[in-house]
Amino acid sequence: MDQNDSSLRIAIQKGGRLSEKTLLLLENIGLEFDSYKNRILVRCRNYDVELLLIRDDDIPEYVQDGICELGFVGHNVTAESKADVTSLRGLGFGKCRLSIAVPKTSGITSLKDLDGSRIATSYPVLTREHFERQDIHVKTIEISGAVEIAPTLNVADAISDIVSTGGTLKTNGLVELETILESQAELIQTNRPIPQHKKDLIHKFLMRMGARQQAEKSRYIMMNAPSDSVKHLCDILPSLKSPTVLPLAENDMVAIHSVIPTHQFWEVMEELKNAGATGIVILPIENMIV
């Protein structure tokens, strides 16, 4: 594999639950790529970046060894690998948890009940550590897939597996007993020395990502209101900056424009209406630098 030493190299999952959202994030911050099909290394057309498309389990090691400066991967994968990397930021998608689950009919109600048991898992390192911290002795049985059927096949007494909605556990007659690790997609960086020109590229890359992430959590709000209600409305608005107030053609009426956290709008919507706001409009924001 030829390496362009001047380009920032980023490892991403070739296929799987994080791949699509990672590629969408890169596109949303203005990076343009050629087709990803049947390719391992993909050049960016408008930014000095190369994408290395590999298995998610390999990403922490490639970043640790400096083959890639950055990598997009689940925190669960990084934690299991014990790779010498730095987590730069969580990405807010790919949320899941590593949990201990037992058969619903087993009568097991606490982790201590599993002392001496067999635990099937694709995460033997994290699982063993969790039980060792609580001085509980178990035998971990490493399984690469379909962990949830291990108790049914009498391969194990319980499992330690990734859970998103819990639907798969329910289907297989399992219930969660305890969470080992909360996880989401994260951006990791190598701890190996990085040339200054690549540090500069990473800084610009992170600025773009920050602008996109902030925008996704915010909305642009516009409303009309009586002039004498401006102070009250501004006190209610959980705005990131001071709202913009503009006069309207109608006497004693103004337009108020602001940016607010998305989740807080629904908390204050009724208050805004009761304080005299009308014609409230909420618009999405593509990118935002604060």
Secondary structure, DSSP 8 states (H G I E B T S, - for coil): ----TTSEEEEEESSSTTHHHHHHHHHHTT--B---TT-SEEEBSSSSEEEEEE-GGGHHHHHHTTSSSEEEEEHHHHHHHT-SEEEEEE-S-S-EEEEEEEETTS---SGGGGTT-EEEES-HHHHHHHHHHTT---EEEE-SS-GGGTTTTTS-SEEEEEESSSHHHHHTTEEEEEEEEEE-EEEEEESS---HHHHHHHHHHHHHHHHHHHHHTEEEEEEEEEGGGHHHHHHH---SS--EEEE-SSTTEEEEEEEEEHHHHHHHHHHHHHTT-EEEEEEE-S----
